[in-house]
Amino acid sequence: MNPAAVILAAGASTRMGSPKALLLLDGETFLDRLIGLFGARCRPVVAVLGYHAEAIEAGIRRGGEALVVRNPDPARGQASSLQTGIAALGESVQDFFFCPVDAPAVAPATIDALIDRWAGRKPGEWIFRPRTRLAGVDASSPEPAGQWRRGHPVLVSGPVRGQLMALGRDASIRDLLRAHPDRTVMVDVDDAGILGDIDHPEQYRILTSQRADPRR
Protein backbone atom coordinates (compact mmCIF):
# COMPACT_ATOMS: atom_id res chain seq x y z
CA MET A 1 0.00 0.00 0.00
CA ASN A 2 1.36 3.40 -0.96
CA PRO A 3 1.56 6.34 1.44
CA ALA A 4 -1.04 9.11 1.67
CA ALA A 5 -0.38 12.77 0.87
CA VAL A 6 -1.17 16.14 2.43
CA ILE A 7 -0.94 19.28 0.28
CA LEU A 8 -0.64 22.51 2.26
CA ALA A 9 -2.50 25.39 0.61
CA ALA A 10 -3.77 27.41 3.57
CA GLY A 11 -1.39 30.38 3.48
CA ALA A 12 -2.39 33.99 2.93
CA SER A 13 -0.08 34.45 -0.13
CA THR A 14 0.52 37.99 1.07
CA ARG A 15 3.80 38.50 -0.79
CA MET A 16 2.43 37.04 -4.02
CA GLY A 17 -0.66 39.23 -3.91
CA SER A 18 -3.04 36.45 -5.01
CA PRO A 19 -3.64 32.83 -3.93
CA LYS A 20 -0.61 30.74 -4.90
CA ALA A 21 -2.82 27.67 -5.18
CA LEU A 22 -4.46 29.23 -8.25
CA LEU A 23 -1.31 30.24 -10.12
CA LEU A 24 -0.88 28.37 -13.40
CA LEU A 25 1.91 26.00 -14.40
CA ASP A 26 1.75 24.02 -17.62
CA GLY A 27 -1.93 24.87 -17.98
CA GLU A 28 -2.98 23.75 -14.49
CA THR A 29 -3.26 25.52 -11.19
CA PHE A 30 -0.53 24.73 -8.68
CA LEU A 31 -3.03 22.87 -6.53
CA ASP A 32 -4.55 20.89 -9.40
CA ARG A 33 -1.10 19.86 -10.56
CA LEU A 34 -0.13 18.54 -7.14
CA ILE A 35 -3.45 16.76 -6.64
CA GLY A 36 -2.86 15.02 -9.96
CA LEU A 37 0.73 14.08 -9.16
CA PHE A 38 -0.03 12.64 -5.75
CA GLY A 39 -3.43 11.25 -6.71
CA ALA A 40 -1.80 8.94 -9.25
CA ARG A 41 0.36 7.43 -6.51
CA CYS A 42 -1.17 8.05 -3.09
CA ARG A 43 -4.37 7.31 -1.21
CA PRO A 44 -5.88 9.34 0.23
CA VAL A 45 -4.82 12.81 -0.87
CA VAL A 46 -5.81 15.69 1.41
CA ALA A 47 -5.65 19.36 0.40
CA VAL A 48 -5.68 21.79 3.31
CA LEU A 49 -7.11 25.24 2.63
CA GLY A 50 -7.36 28.25 4.89
CA TYR A 51 -7.10 31.80 3.55
CA HIS A 52 -8.96 32.33 0.24
CA ALA A 53 -10.62 28.91 0.64
CA GLU A 54 -13.78 29.79 -1.27
CA ALA A 55 -11.87 31.26 -4.22
CA ILE A 56 -9.52 28.28 -4.36
CA GLU A 57 -12.30 25.70 -4.25
CA ALA A 58 -14.09 27.56 -7.04
CA GLY A 59 -10.91 27.86 -9.12
CA ILE A 60 -9.62 24.29 -9.18
CA ARG A 61 -10.75 21.38 -11.34
CA ARG A 62 -9.44 18.40 -9.40
CA GLY A 63 -11.15 19.10 -6.11
CA GLY A 64 -13.18 15.92 -6.45
CA GLU A 65 -9.96 13.88 -6.61
CA ALA A 66 -8.88 14.89 -3.11
CA LEU A 67 -10.35 15.36 0.32
CA VAL A 68 -10.45 19.14 0.66
CA VAL A 69 -10.46 20.36 4.26
CA ARG A 70 -10.03 23.74 5.93
CA ASN A 71 -7.74 24.85 8.70
CA PRO A 72 -10.16 26.79 10.93
CA ASP A 73 -7.36 29.09 12.13
CA PRO A 74 -4.64 29.33 9.44
CA ALA A 75 -3.03 32.23 11.28
CA ARG A 76 -1.55 29.60 13.61
CA GLY A 77 0.88 28.71 10.86
CA GLN A 78 1.91 25.85 8.61
CA ALA A 79 2.23 23.30 11.42
CA SER A 80 -1.43 23.75 12.26
CA SER A 81 -2.37 23.20 8.62
CA LEU A 82 -0.34 20.00 8.53
CA GLN A 83 -2.05 18.86 11.71
CA THR A 84 -5.42 19.55 10.11
CA GLY A 85 -4.42 17.42 7.14
CA ILE A 86 -3.04 14.58 9.25
CA ALA A 87 -6.22 14.48 11.30
CA ALA A 88 -8.23 14.20 8.09
CA LEU A 89 -6.16 11.16 7.05
CA GLY A 90 -7.43 9.24 10.06
CA GLU A 91 -5.65 7.48 12.91
CA SER A 92 -4.76 4.43 10.84
CA VAL A 93 -2.58 6.35 8.35
CA GLN A 94 1.00 6.56 9.60
CA ASP A 95 2.89 7.07 6.34
CA PHE A 96 2.32 10.16 4.22
CA PHE A 97 3.88 12.87 2.10
CA PHE A 98 3.45 16.51 2.86
CA CYS A 99 4.12 19.24 0.36
CA PRO A 100 3.48 23.00 0.24
CA VAL A 101 1.43 24.18 -2.70
CA ASP A 102 4.24 26.50 -3.83
CA ALA A 103 6.36 23.51 -4.91
CA PRO A 104 4.28 22.60 -8.00
CA ALA A 105 7.17 21.74 -10.32
CA VAL A 106 8.20 18.53 -8.55
CA ALA A 107 8.84 15.80 -11.11
CA PRO A 108 6.76 12.61 -11.02
CA ALA A 109 10.01 10.61 -10.97
CA THR A 110 10.96 12.27 -7.69
CA ILE A 111 7.78 11.12 -5.99
CA ASP A 112 8.32 7.64 -7.41
CA ALA A 113 11.91 7.56 -6.11
CA LEU A 114 10.79 8.53 -2.62
CA ILE A 115 8.07 5.88 -2.61
CA ASP A 116 10.54 3.24 -3.80
CA ARG A 117 13.01 4.09 -1.05
CA TRP A 118 10.25 4.19 1.57
CA ALA A 119 8.99 0.79 0.41
CA GLY A 120 12.46 -0.63 1.07
CA ARG A 121 12.93 1.16 4.38
CA LYS A 122 14.85 -0.36 7.25
CA PRO A 123 13.81 -0.25 10.92
CA GLY A 124 14.43 3.21 12.32
CA GLU A 125 14.17 5.02 8.99
CA TRP A 126 11.37 7.52 9.50
CA ILE A 127 11.90 10.49 7.19
CA PHE A 128 12.57 10.46 3.44
CA ARG A 129 13.63 13.71 1.81
CA PRO A 130 14.69 14.51 -1.73
CA ARG A 131 17.85 16.44 -2.40
CA THR A 132 19.36 17.76 -5.60
CA ARG A 133 22.71 19.19 -6.57
CA LEU A 134 22.68 22.75 -7.84
CA ALA A 135 24.06 22.57 -11.35
CA GLY A 136 23.93 26.32 -11.75
CA VAL A 137 22.48 29.21 -9.79
CA ASP A 138 21.50 32.77 -10.37
CA ALA A 139 24.35 35.22 -9.82
CA SER A 140 22.44 36.77 -6.93
CA SER A 141 22.22 33.44 -5.07
CA PRO A 142 24.48 33.07 -2.02
CA GLU A 143 24.76 29.33 -2.62
CA PRO A 144 27.49 27.92 -4.88
CA ALA A 145 26.76 25.59 -7.77
CA GLY A 146 27.30 21.94 -6.91
CA GLN A 147 25.93 22.21 -3.38
CA TRP A 148 23.29 19.71 -2.27
CA ARG A 149 19.96 21.16 -1.21
CA ARG A 150 16.99 19.44 0.36
CA GLY A 151 13.43 20.11 -0.70
CA HIS A 152 9.85 18.89 -0.95
CA PRO A 153 7.88 16.71 -0.82
CA VAL A 154 8.80 15.03 2.45
CA LEU A 155 7.65 11.48 3.19
CA VAL A 156 7.35 10.52 6.85
CA SER A 157 6.74 7.20 8.53
CA GLY A 158 6.24 5.65 11.94
CA PRO A 159 6.45 7.84 15.07
CA VAL A 160 6.79 11.10 13.12
CA ARG A 161 3.02 11.34 12.73
CA GLY A 162 2.52 11.62 16.49
CA GLN A 163 5.39 14.08 16.83
CA LEU A 164 3.92 16.34 14.17
CA MET A 165 0.51 16.23 15.83
CA ALA A 166 2.10 17.21 19.15
CA LEU A 167 3.77 20.37 17.79
CA GLY A 168 2.77 23.52 19.65
CA ARG A 169 1.70 26.84 18.18
CA ASP A 170 5.20 28.26 17.84
CA ALA A 171 6.91 25.00 16.88
CA SER A 172 8.61 24.48 13.53
CA ILE A 173 8.15 21.52 11.21
CA ARG A 174 11.67 22.13 9.93
CA ASP A 175 13.15 21.93 13.40
CA LEU A 176 11.36 18.65 14.09
CA LEU A 177 12.72 17.13 10.88
CA ARG A 178 16.24 18.33 11.64
CA ALA A 179 16.05 16.76 15.10
CA HIS A 180 16.18 13.29 13.51
CA PRO A 181 19.32 13.18 11.33
CA ASP A 182 19.89 9.52 12.18
CA ARG A 183 16.33 8.67 11.16
CA THR A 184 16.43 10.58 7.88
CA VAL A 185 17.16 9.14 4.44
CA MET A 186 18.21 11.55 1.72
CA VAL A 187 17.07 10.49 -1.74
CA ASP A 188 19.19 12.00 -4.50
CA VAL A 189 17.24 13.28 -7.50
CA ASP A 190 17.93 15.38 -10.56
CA ASP A 191 15.01 17.70 -10.00
CA ALA A 192 15.23 21.43 -9.31
CA GLY A 193 11.45 21.35 -8.79
CA ILE A 194 11.95 20.11 -5.23
CA LEU A 195 13.30 23.54 -4.34
CA GLY A 196 10.05 25.30 -5.19
CA ASP A 197 9.33 28.19 -2.87
CA ILE A 198 7.28 30.56 -4.98
CA ASP A 199 6.55 33.50 -2.70
CA HIS A 200 7.00 36.54 -4.95
CA PRO A 201 5.77 37.46 -8.46
CA GLU A 202 9.37 37.52 -9.73
CA GLN A 203 9.94 33.94 -8.57
CA TYR A 204 6.79 32.90 -10.39
CA ARG A 205 7.94 34.69 -13.53
CA ILE A 206 11.27 32.85 -13.41
CA LEU A 207 9.55 29.50 -12.90
CA THR A 208 7.20 29.93 -15.85
CA SER A 209 9.94 31.28 -18.13
CA GLN A 210 12.11 28.25 -17.33
CA ARG A 211 9.26 25.88 -18.19
CA ALA A 212 8.80 27.66 -21.50
CA ASP A 213 12.52 27.45 -22.37
CA PRO A 214 12.99 24.46 -24.75
CA ARG A 215 16.62 24.12 -23.63
CA ARG A 216 15.48 23.06 -20.14
KOLZA-977456 format. One record per residue: residue number from 1; residue in one letter; x, y, z of N, C-alpha, C in turn. Coordinates in pm, whole numbers, plus 50000, padded with zeros to 5 digits. Layout:
<vopas>
VOPA torpa zase   nxx   nyy   nzz  caxx  cayy  cazz   cxx   cyy   czz
VOPA   NUM    a     X     Y     Z     X     Y     Z     X     Y     Z
...
</vopas>
This chain:
<vopas>
VOPA torpa zase   nxx   nyy   nzz  caxx  cayy  cazz   cxx   cyy   czz
VOPA     1    m 50085 49880 50000 50000 50000 50000 50088 50124 50000
VOPA     2    n 50059 50218 49913 50136 50340 49904 50099 50437 50016
VOPA     3    p 50187 50535 50042 50156 50634 50144 50045 50729 50100
VOPA     4    a 49993 50805 50195 49896 50911 50167 49971 51039 50133
VOPA     5    a 49898 51149 50116 49962 51277 50087 49878 51391 50143
VOPA     6    v 49947 51492 50194 49883 51614 50243 49945 51732 50168
VOPA     7    i 49862 51809 50100 49906 51928 50028 49865 52050 50110
VOPA     8    l 49961 52135 50140 49936 52251 50226 49912 52375 50142
VOPA     9    a 49788 52425 50144 49750 52539 50061 49667 52638 50142
VOPA    10    a 49704 52657 50268 49623 52741 50357 49680 52880 50380
VOPA    11    g 49796 52910 50321 49861 53038 50348 49789 53157 50288
VOPA    12    a 49827 53275 50336 49761 53399 50293 49814 53449 50159
VOPA    13    s 49931 53401 50113 49992 53445 49987 50008 53597 49983
VOPA    14    t 50044 53654 50096 50052 53799 50107 50156 53858 50012
VOPA    15    r 50273 53796 50006 50380 53850 49921 50351 53831 49773
VOPA    16    m 50278 53726 49738 50243 53704 49598 50134 53800 49554
VOPA    17    g 50041 53832 49643 49934 53923 49609 49808 53856 49559
VOPA    18    s 49812 53725 49540 49696 53645 49499 49721 53502 49545
VOPA    19    p 49617 53419 49555 49636 53283 49607 49734 53202 49521
VOPA    20    k 49841 53153 49584 49939 53074 49510 49879 52945 49456
VOPA    21    a 49781 52892 49526 49718 52767 49482 49657 52779 49343
VOPA    22    l 49621 52902 49303 49554 52923 49175 49646 52972 49064
VOPA    23    l 49775 52989 49094 49869 53024 48988 49880 52908 48889
VOPA    24    l 49909 52939 48765 49912 52837 48660 50053 52791 48629
VOPA    25    l 50067 52661 48608 50191 52600 48560 50154 52490 48462
VOPA    26    d 50204 52501 48341 50175 52402 48238 50024 52383 48219
VOPA    27    g 49950 52492 48229 49807 52487 48202 49719 52441 48317
VOPA    28    e 49778 52416 48434 49702 52375 48551 49735 52466 48667
VOPA    29    t 49641 52480 48759 49674 52552 48881 49776 52472 48961
VOPA    30    f 49850 52542 49045 49947 52473 49132 49880 52359 49208
VOPA    31    l 49763 52388 49265 49697 52287 49347 49648 52170 49262
VOPA    32    d 49589 52198 49147 49545 52089 49060 49662 52001 49019
VOPA    33    r 49773 52063 48987 49890 51986 48944 49935 51890 49053
VOPA    34    l 49943 51939 49176 49987 51854 49286 49885 51746 49320
VOPA    35    i 49757 51780 49314 49655 51676 49336 49670 51565 49232
VOPA    36    g 49695 51602 49107 49714 51502 49004 49838 51417 49025
VOPA    37    l 49949 51481 49062 50073 51408 49084 50060 51307 49197
VOPA    38    f 50009 51354 49310 49997 51264 49425 49881 51166 49407
VOPA    39    g 49773 51211 49344 49657 51125 49329 49686 51001 49246
VOPA    40    a 49783 51009 49157 49820 50894 49075 49901 50792 49153
VOPA    41    r 49944 50828 49274 50036 50743 49349 49996 50721 49495
VOPA    42    c 49911 50804 49548 49883 50805 49691 49734 50797 49719
VOPA    43    r 49701 50737 49832 49563 50731 49879 49563 50736 50031
VOPA    44    p 49483 50823 50088 49412 50934 50023 49503 51053 50002
VOPA    45    v 49452 51153 49929 49518 51281 49913 49431 51386 49981
VOPA    46    v 49490 51463 50069 49419 51569 50141 49477 51703 50101
VOPA    47    a 49393 51799 50067 49435 51936 50040 49382 52025 50151
VOPA    48    v 49471 52095 50218 49432 52179 50331 49427 52325 50286
VOPA    49    l 49309 52384 50296 49289 52524 50263 49272 52606 50390
VOPA    50    g 49283 52736 50375 49264 52825 50489 49221 52961 50436
VOPA    51    y 49318 53052 50419 49290 53180 50355 49245 53155 50210
VOPA    52    h 49153 53237 50163 49104 53233 50024 49039 53098 49989
VOPA    53    a 48989 53026 50089 48938 52891 50064 48828 52888 49959
VOPA    54    e 48733 52981 49968 48622 52979 49873 48671 53001 49730
VOPA    55    a 48761 53097 49712 48813 53126 49578 48891 53007 49524
VOPA    56    i 48969 52942 49609 49048 52828 49564 48958 52711 49525
VOPA    57    e 48860 52681 49608 48770 52570 49575 48697 52596 49443
VOPA    58    a 48661 52723 49419 48591 52756 49296 48684 52755 49175
VOPA    59    g 48815 52770 49198 48909 52786 49088 48984 52662 49047
VOPA    60    i 48966 52551 49118 49038 52429 49082 48944 52330 49013
VOPA    61    r 49003 52238 48939 48925 52138 48866 48932 51999 48927
VOPA    62    r 49036 51974 49006 49056 51840 49060 49011 51826 49205
VOPA    63    g 48929 51916 49251 48885 51910 49389 48819 51779 49425
VOPA    64    g 48749 51719 49329 48682 51592 49355 48777 51475 49366
VOPA    65    e 48905 51495 49332 49004 51388 49339 49079 51388 49471
VOPA    66    a 49045 51479 49559 49112 51489 49689 49007 51519 49797
VOPA    67    l 49046 51493 49919 48965 51536 50032 49008 51678 50067
VOPA    68    v 48922 51774 50042 48955 51914 50066 48902 51954 50203
VOPA    69    v 48992 51996 50290 48954 52036 50426 49006 52177 50453
VOPA    70    r 48956 52237 50559 48997 52374 50593 49058 52381 50732
VOPA    71    n 49168 52450 50741 49226 52485 50870 49139 52597 50928
VOPA    72    p 49073 52576 51041 48984 52679 51093 49057 52804 51142
VOPA    73    d 49188 52794 51165 49264 52909 51213 49401 52909 51146
VOPA    74    p 49408 52940 51015 49536 52933 50944 49641 53029 50994
VOPA    75    a 49600 53129 51071 49697 53223 51128 49792 53154 51226
VOPA    76    r 49756 53035 51271 49845 52960 51361 49968 52907 51290
VOPA    77    g 49968 52908 51158 50088 52871 51086 50080 52736 51017
VOPA    78    q 50189 52704 50945 50191 52585 50861 50177 52456 50942
VOPA    79    a 50234 52452 51062 50223 52330 51142 50078 52298 51171
VOPA    80    s 49998 52399 51197 49857 52375 51226 49783 52324 51102
VOPA    81    s 49825 52370 50984 49763 52320 50862 49800 52174 50838
VOPA    82    l 49925 52140 50866 49966 52000 50853 49890 51913 50952
VOPA    83    q 49872 51962 51072 49795 51886 51171 49651 51866 51126
VOPA    84    t 49594 51968 51065 49458 51955 51011 49453 51846 50904
VOPA    85    g 49554 51843 50818 49558 51742 50714 49581 51602 50768
VOPA    86    i 49669 51589 50866 49696 51458 50925 49570 51405 50993
VOPA    87    a 49501 51491 51064 49378 51448 51130 49277 51397 51028
VOPA    88    a 49272 51462 50912 49177 51420 50809 49215 51284 50749
VOPA    89    l 49342 51247 50756 49384 51116 50705 49327 51002 50788
VOPA    90    g 49306 51029 50917 49257 50924 51006 49370 50861 51086
VOPA    91    e 49336 50804 51199 49435 50748 51291 49515 50633 51230
VOPA    92    s 49457 50562 51137 49524 50443 51084 49636 50475 50985
VOPA    93    v 49641 50598 50936 49742 50635 50835 49866 50689 50906
VOPA    94    q 49975 50617 50895 50100 50656 50960 50206 50704 50861
VOPA    95    d 50189 50676 50735 50289 50707 50634 50229 50801 50530
VOPA    96    f 50291 50918 50513 50232 51016 50422 50336 51118 50377
VOPA    97    f 50315 51171 50258 50388 51287 50210 50324 51413 50267
VOPA    98    f 50404 51517 50277 50345 51651 50286 50425 51744 50196
VOPA    99    c 50352 51837 50136 50412 51924 50036 50340 52058 50034
VOPA   100    p 50413 52169 50038 50348 52300 50024 50303 52322 49881
VOPA   101    v 50199 52398 49864 50143 52418 49730 50235 52499 49641
VOPA   102    d 50333 52570 49700 50424 52650 49617 50546 52570 49572
VOPA   103    a 50533 52437 49569 50636 52351 49509 50570 52267 49399
VOPA   104    p 50509 52332 49298 50428 52260 49200 50508 52193 49089
VOPA   105    a 50638 52223 49080 50717 52174 48968 50790 52044 49000
VOPA   106    v 50758 51981 49110 50820 51853 49145 50794 51752 49033
VOPA   107    a 50898 51678 48996 50884 51580 48889 50818 51452 48940
VOPA   108    p 50735 51389 48857 50676 51261 48898 50781 51158 48940
VOPA   109    a 50896 51158 48871 51001 51061 48903 51054 51080 49044
VOPA   110    t 51050 51202 49095 51096 51227 49231 51003 51161 49332
VOPA   111    i 50873 51176 49311 50778 51112 49401 50794 50961 49395
VOPA   112    d 50813 50908 49274 50832 50764 49259 50958 50717 49332
VOPA   113    a 51066 50794 49323 51191 50756 49389 51175 50754 49540
VOPA   114    l 51102 50850 49593 51079 50853 49738 50994 50734 49782
VOPA   115    i 50892 50703 49705 50807 50588 49739 50888 50458 49733
VOPA   116    d 50973 50445 49632 51054 50324 49620 51147 50308 49740
VOPA   117    r 51209 50418 49781 51301 50409 49895 51226 50382 50024
VOPA   118    w 51109 50444 50039 51025 50419 50157 50980 50274 50161
VOPA   119    a 50945 50218 50046 50899 50079 50041 51008 49983 50087
VOPA   120    g 51134 50020 50065 51246 49937 50107 51310 49983 50236
VOPA   121    r 51236 50058 50316 51293 50116 50438 51338 50009 50538
VOPA   122    k 51434 50049 50619 51485 49964 50725 51428 50012 50858
VOPA   123    p 51429 49930 50961 51381 49975 51092 51456 50101 51137
VOPA   124    g 51382 50197 51185 51443 50321 51232 51454 50430 51128
VOPA   125    e 51419 50400 51002 51417 50502 50899 51277 50563 50893
VOPA   126    w 51267 50689 50931 51137 50752 50950 51106 50862 50850
VOPA   127    i 51209 50928 50800 51190 51049 50719 51266 51032 50588
VOPA   128    f 51198 51061 50477 51257 51046 50344 51245 51180 50272
VOPA   129    r 51361 51237 50239 51363 51371 50181 51441 51371 50051
VOPA   130    p 51392 51441 49951 51469 51451 49827 51576 51559 49838
VOPA   131    r 51686 51538 49770 51785 51644 49760 51840 51644 49618
VOPA   132    t 51883 51762 49574 51936 51776 49440 52061 51862 49445
VOPA   133    r 52149 51841 49350 52271 51919 49343 52249 52038 49251
VOPA   134    l 52287 52155 49296 52268 52275 49216 52369 52275 49102
VOPA   135    a 52318 52258 48981 52406 52257 48865 52449 52398 48827
VOPA   136    g 52365 52493 48856 52393 52632 48825 52295 52719 48899
VOPA   137    v 52337 52834 48944 52248 52921 49021 52255 53062 48967
VOPA   138    d 52153 53136 49000 52150 53277 48963 52266 53350 49031
VOPA   139    a 52320 53450 48964 52435 53522 49018 52406 53586 49152
VOPA   140    s 52280 53613 49180 52244 53677 49307 52233 53577 49421
VOPA   141    s 52238 53446 49390 52222 53344 49493 52347 53334 49578
VOPA   142    p 52331 53322 49711 52448 53307 49798 52504 53166 49798
VOPA   143    e 52435 53072 49734 52476 52933 49738 52553 52895 49612
VOPA   144    p 52668 52829 49627 52749 52792 49512 52689 52676 49434
VOPA   145    a 52717 52673 49304 52676 52559 49223 52744 52433 49275
VOPA   146    g 52674 52321 49263 52730 52194 49309 52693 52159 49451
VOPA   147    q 52632 52249 49524 52593 52221 49662 52462 52144 49666
VOPA   148    w 52454 52046 49756 52329 51971 49773 52228 52054 49850
VOPA   149    r 52104 52048 49807 51996 52116 49879 51877 52023 49893
VOPA   150    r 51818 52025 50011 51699 51944 50036 51574 52020 49995
VOPA   151    g 51466 51945 49971 51343 52011 49930 51220 51930 49963
VOPA   152    h 51115 51955 49888 50985 51889 49905 50951 51808 49780
VOPA   153    p 50866 51707 49799 50788 51671 49918 50869 51589 50017
VOPA   154    v 50820 51584 50140 50880 51503 50245 50785 51386 50273
VOPA   155    l 50843 51268 50287 50765 51148 50319 50804 51102 50458
VOPA   156    v 50706 51091 50548 50735 51052 50685 50664 50921 50719
VOPA   157    s 50720 50853 50818 50674 50720 50853 50683 50702 51004
VOPA   158    g 50610 50605 51054 50624 50565 51194 50589 50673 51294
VOPA   159    p 50676 50693 51396 50645 50784 51507 50635 50931 51469
VOPA   160    v 50678 50968 51349 50679 51110 51312 50537 51167 51310
VOPA   161    r 50440 51086 51274 50302 51134 51273 50264 51192 51409
VOPA   162    g 50287 51116 51515 50252 51162 51649 50331 51285 51689
VOPA   163    q 50457 51292 51649 50539 51408 51683 50488 51534 51613
VOPA   164    l 50447 51519 51489 50392 51634 51417 50261 51680 51481
VOPA   165    m 50178 51586 51521 50051 51623 51583 50070 51690 51719
VOPA   166    a 50184 51665 51782 50210 51721 51915 50277 51858 51909
VOPA   167    l 50311 51907 51790 50377 52037 51779 50289 52148 51835
VOPA   168    g 50350 52238 51910 50277 52352 51965 50266 52466 51866
VOPA   169    r 50199 52571 51907 50170 52684 51818 50294 52745 51757
VOPA   170    d 50400 52759 51833 50520 52826 51784 50627 52728 51735
VOPA   171    a 50593 52601 51728 50691 52500 51688 50710 52500 51536
VOPA   172    s 50825 52449 51494 50861 52448 51353 50869 52305 51300
VOPA   173    i 50804 52281 51187 50815 52152 51121 50961 52126 51084
VOPA   174    r 51027 52227 51034 51167 52213 50993 51254 52169 51109
VOPA   175    d 51233 52230 51224 51315 52193 51340 51290 52049 51382
VOPA   176    l 51165 52004 51374 51136 51865 51409 51208 51770 51314
VOPA   177    l 51206 51799 51185 51272 51713 51088 51423 51711 51113
VOPA   178    r 51479 51825 51143 51624 51833 51164 51667 51765 51294
VOPA   179    a 51573 51741 51382 51605 51676 51510 51628 51527 51495
VOPA   180    h 51606 51474 51373 51618 51329 51351 51716 51297 51238
VOPA   181    p 51840 51346 51244 51932 51318 51133 51961 51170 51116
VOPA   182    d 51960 51095 51227 51989 50952 51218 51870 50872 51172
VOPA   183    r 51755 50934 51164 51633 50867 51116 51594 50911 50976
VOPA   184    t 51677 50996 50916 51643 51058 50788 51723 50995 50675
VOPA   185    v 51654 50966 50566 51716 50914 50444 51706 51020 50336
VOPA   186    m 51821 51060 50283 51821 51155 50172 51817 51078 50040
VOPA   187    v 51725 51114 49956 51707 51049 49826 51754 51147 49719
VOPA   188    d 51860 51111 49649 51919 51200 49550 51838 51198 49420
VOPA   189    v 51802 51316 49372 51724 51328 49250 51781 51440 49164
VOPA   190    d 51755 51433 49037 51793 51538 48944 51668 51619 48914
VOPA   191    d 51631 51703 49009 51501 51770 49000 51505 51902 49076
VOPA   192    a 51524 52011 49005 51523 52143 49069 51384 52179 49121
VOPA   193    g 51281 52107 49075 51145 52135 49121 51125 52113 49269
VOPA   194    i 51211 52034 49333 51195 52011 49477 51225 52136 49557
VOPA   195    l 51290 52233 49495 51330 52354 49566 51224 52464 49556
VOPA   196    g 51110 52430 49500 51005 52530 49481 50971 52604 49609
VOPA   197    d 50969 52733 49600 50933 52819 49713 50887 52950 49651
VOPA   198    i 50774 52945 49586 50728 53056 49502 50648 53154 49588
VOPA   199    d 50719 53253 49640 50655 53350 49730 50628 53485 49664
VOPA   200    h 50708 53521 49564 50700 53654 49505 50668 53645 49355
VOPA   201    p 50607 53747 49297 50577 53746 49154 50700 53721 49067
VOPA   202    e 50816 53772 49107 50937 53752 49027 50979 53605 49027
VOPA   203    q 50963 53537 49139 50994 53394 49143 50900 53315 49052
VOPA   204    y 50776 53355 49050 50679 53290 48961 50714 53315 48816
VOPA   205    r 50755 53437 48785 50794 53469 48647 50913 53383 48604
VOPA   206    i 51010 53367 48692 51127 53285 48659 51086 53140 48637
VOPA   207    l 51000 53088 48724 50955 52950 48710 50887 52927 48575
VOPA   208    t 50795 53013 48540 50720 52993 48415 50809 53015 48293
VOPA   209    s 50905 53106 48302 50994 53128 48187 51087 53008 48169
VOPA   210    q 51128 52945 48277 51211 52825 48267 51134 52711 48203
VOPA   211    r 51007 52697 48239 50926 52588 48181 50905 52609 48033
VOPA   212    a 50904 52736 47991 50880 52766 47850 51008 52756 47767
VOPA   213    d 51124 52750 47833 51252 52745 47763 51278 52605 47711
VOPA   214    p 51281 52580 47580 51299 52446 47525 51434 52385 47557
VOPA   215    r 51529 52465 47602 51662 52412 47637 51662 52345 47773
VOPA   216    r 51553 52360 47851 51548 52306 47986 51468 52175 47987
</vopas>
